[in-house]
Each structure stands twice: as structure tokens, then as C-alpha cells.
Amino acid sequence: ATFLRGEMVDGDRIARVFHHGTTKDLDGTLDDYAFCAQAFFELAEATGDAAWWDLGARLCGAIRARFVEERDGVVIFYLAPAGDPLLVHRPESHQDGAIPSGAAIATQALLRLGLVAGDAEALALAEKYLAQRITGTTGVNAWATSALLAALDLYLNAKVLVFPNGEPALLAAARRTYAPTLCIAGPWAQPSILEGKTAGAYVCTGPTCAPPVSEPAALAKLLAG
């Protein structure tokens, strides 16, 4: 991650190729931006360092600016950035292949920005894309949209965990529990999530937070429920 931040990322752009000690003048694809943004969010949660979250948010901003268009109210994620002179046709990103689609991973990242950090525009874009792709008349192919279904799970069942004092035992319990929609709130979280939290651990779903718990077993039960 430090290498990516120091060598591959310049402002809100991430290069696709690093060779012989330098980057080539070739912008990353949607996959590059989305997977790195999601990874930086994960790293922020793992370390508590808001600088990684800010970097992920910056890449999400670039995704919205250069890879997303709306045509007749339909949200389209493109694999290549806008204005690429080498392309005869600009391919879309709309289904999983050997790896999850960039659109699905970008949607997951946008949801985290909205649900945890309070970015209303990111949340609205993710909601609109999910509604179009998951509830469309063509139905859902789980093999081609599994990562997007995971994004839907995150949207419906996100559990935001707040540790006011960063208790190691509680954090360890959270990481040992299978909770695929878990998001850990750090200094990047919106004030409404952090305000009024004093000690223990709080599990918040939507605007509602459960009473604080101080025992690892109780926290694990809350997260697994």
C-alpha cells in the first residue's frame, strides 16, 4: 500500500503500469481504482489511520468523475476512463468474471463512503445502480453478479462498529467473528455515528445503535446475529 501511494498514485489518479522504476503514462482502469479504493478502506480499518481512508475516498471521487455516466437515467460504469483516444469502443463493467467486476467493487466502496462517512452523493449513486441491476426485468444471474449481491447485503445489513477507546480485546473479538457486512468506524466516520459514544463497543445498523457492550462474547453475538 505504501508503494502504491508513493509510486502509483498521483493526486486522484492511479497509474496502471510501473516498470523500471517509473510509471508509464497509462491511466488505471475502473478495476484498478475500485480494488485499490476498497483495499485502502480495509487498511484504514485495520490500522486506524485515516490517511488510508482519505486516499480511498479520493479514488472513489475519481471513479465518479471519470468512469460513471448516466444515460436516460441509467447508471453505467465504464471499464476505461473517459476520453481515452486509443479505444474504438469504450467497454462497460457490468458482470463478474474471473474476478469481481469493477462496478460491483466500486459500488461496495461507494456504500462504505455513504454509510460510514456520510457521503450522501456516493450513497445515492450506489443505491441507484443497485436498484437498476438487481431489480431489473432480466432477473439476477448470481454467478455474474455475486459481488453486486454482496454490495446489496452491505446496503441492507451494514453493521458499523464504534470503539470509543479502541479496546484490543473487543476489536480482536470483532475480527474473529464472521460478519461480512462489518464496517469499523474510525475518525473518518460521520459525527452522528461517533457522537455520544463513551466506552465499550457499539454496533450500529442504520440510524440505530445497540447499547454498548464490554465483553468480547457479547460483541461477537451482536455481530453474528
N, C-alpha and C positions, 0 to 999 in steps of 0.2 A: 504493500500500500504506500509506503514511503517512497519507493521507486516510482510508482505511478504518479504520485502527487508531485514529485520533484522533477521527473523527466518527461512524463507523457501528458500531463495536464497543464494547459496554459490558459489562465482565466477560466472561461466556461467551455473550453474546447479540449477534447481529448484526442490525441493522435492515434492512428491505427497501427503504425509501424515504427519500431525502434531498431536501428541497425547501425553497427559500427560506431556506437557512442552518440548517436543523434537520432532525432525523429525525422521521418520523411513528411513532406508536405501533402499529407493524405489524412483527411478528417475521418474520425471514427464513424462506425455505423450505429444505428439505433441499439443494436445488441451491445456494443462497446459501452455506450453511455448508460444504458439501463442496468446492465450487470454490475458495472463499477459503482453506480449510484447506490444500488441496493447493498453492495458489499460495504461501501463506506458507512451506510446507516447501521449495518450489523457491527462494524468495527467501533462505531461510536457507542453503541450499547455495550459492547464487550469491554471497552476501556473507560467509558465515562467522559471521553474527550470530545467536546462539542465541535472542535475543528473538523473532525471527520464528518459529522452530520452536516455541517455547513458546506463542505465540499460536495457531498451527495446532493444536497438541495440545489447547489449551483448547477450540477449536471442535469438535474430534473428540469431546471429552468431552460437549459439549452434544448432538452428534448421537446418541451412545449413550443419553443420558438422555431426549431429547425426541422423537426420530424413529424409534427402533427398538423393536420389540416381538417377543416370542416367543410364538407360539400353538401349543400342542401340539407343541413342539419345532421349529417352523418360524420362521425369522427373517424379519421383514417390515420393510422400510424404507418409511416414510410420507413423502409429499411435504410435508405440513403438520405443524407441531408438535402435540403432544398438548394437548387442552383448548381448541382453537380454537372459540369459540362461534358463529362465522359459518358453519361448514361443516355441511351436511346429510349429506354423505358425505366421509370422510377418504380421499383418493386415495393409492394406493400408487405407489412409484417402482420399476419393475422392468424397464424396457427403454429403450434409446436411441431418441431421436427426431431432431429437427434438431440437438440437442446430446446428448452422452452423458448417461446417467441419473445423477441424484444418488446413487443407491445404488451404482453402479459406481465413481464417483469417490470416494465415501466409503470404499468397500472398498479402493481403492488407497491412500488416506491412512491407513486403519487398518493396512494391511500395512506401510507405512513406519514407523509408530509401533512395531509389533511387531518387525519385522526389524532395524531400526536402533536404536531407543531401548529395546527390551526390554520393551515393554508387552505382557505375556502375555495380558491380557484382550482387548485390541484385536486381537491376532493370532488368538485363538480365535474371536472373533466373525466376523472376515473368513474364516477357514477354514471355518466352519460355513456361512456364506452361499454361498461358492464351491461347496462340496460339494453344496448343495441346488440351486443354479441351474444349474451346469454339468453335473452328473451325473444330473439328473432324468430321469424316464421320457419326458418330452415332447421330449427332444433339444435341440440348441443351434441357434438361429437366429443366424447370425453377424452379420446386418445389425442385429438388435435387441440383441445382447449383445457387440458388438465391444469396448466399453470394459471389460466384465467379463472378456472373454478376455485383454485386456491386463493386467488385475489378476491373472489366473491365471498369465500369463507372468512377472509380477513375483514372484509367490509361488514359482514353481518355479525361476526363473533369476536372482533378485536378485544383483547384484554390488555389494557395499559397498566403497567406495574410501576408504582411510585415507591421509591425507597428514600425517605427524607434524610436518613443518617447513613445510608449505604451499608447496612448490616451484612457482613460477609456470609453468615450462616443462612440468612433469608435469600440472599442472591444465589448462593450455591443450591439451595432447595429449588428455586425457580428454574435454574438451568438443568437440574436433573429431571424435571417434570416434562412429560410430553405435552406441549401446549403450542401447536403450530401457529396460532394467531397472537402469540405473546409479543408485545412491544414494551420495551423498558424506557420509561420517561427519565430524561436527564435534563440538563439546563436548557436544552433545545425545545422542551415541551411548552405548550401554551400555558399561560398563567392559570387558567381555570382548572387545569389538571394539578398544578403544583400547590396552589393556594390552600392554606388551612391544614396541610399535612405536617404532622409534628414528629411522630416516631412510629416504628414498626413498618409494615408494608401494606399498601393499599392496592386493591385490584379494581380497576375502573372499566366499566363497559358502557360505552356511550357517555351520557352526562352523569351517570350514577356510579358512585364508588362504594364498595362494601366497607364495613367497619374495619379498622386496622387490625392486623394480626401480628403477633410477635414470635410465634412458634413456627419453625420450618414445616412441620407436618400439617399444620392448619393452612399454611400458604399453599402447599402442594395440593391439598384437597380443593381449595378455591380455584386453582389454575386448571385442574384436571376435570372439574365439574362441567 
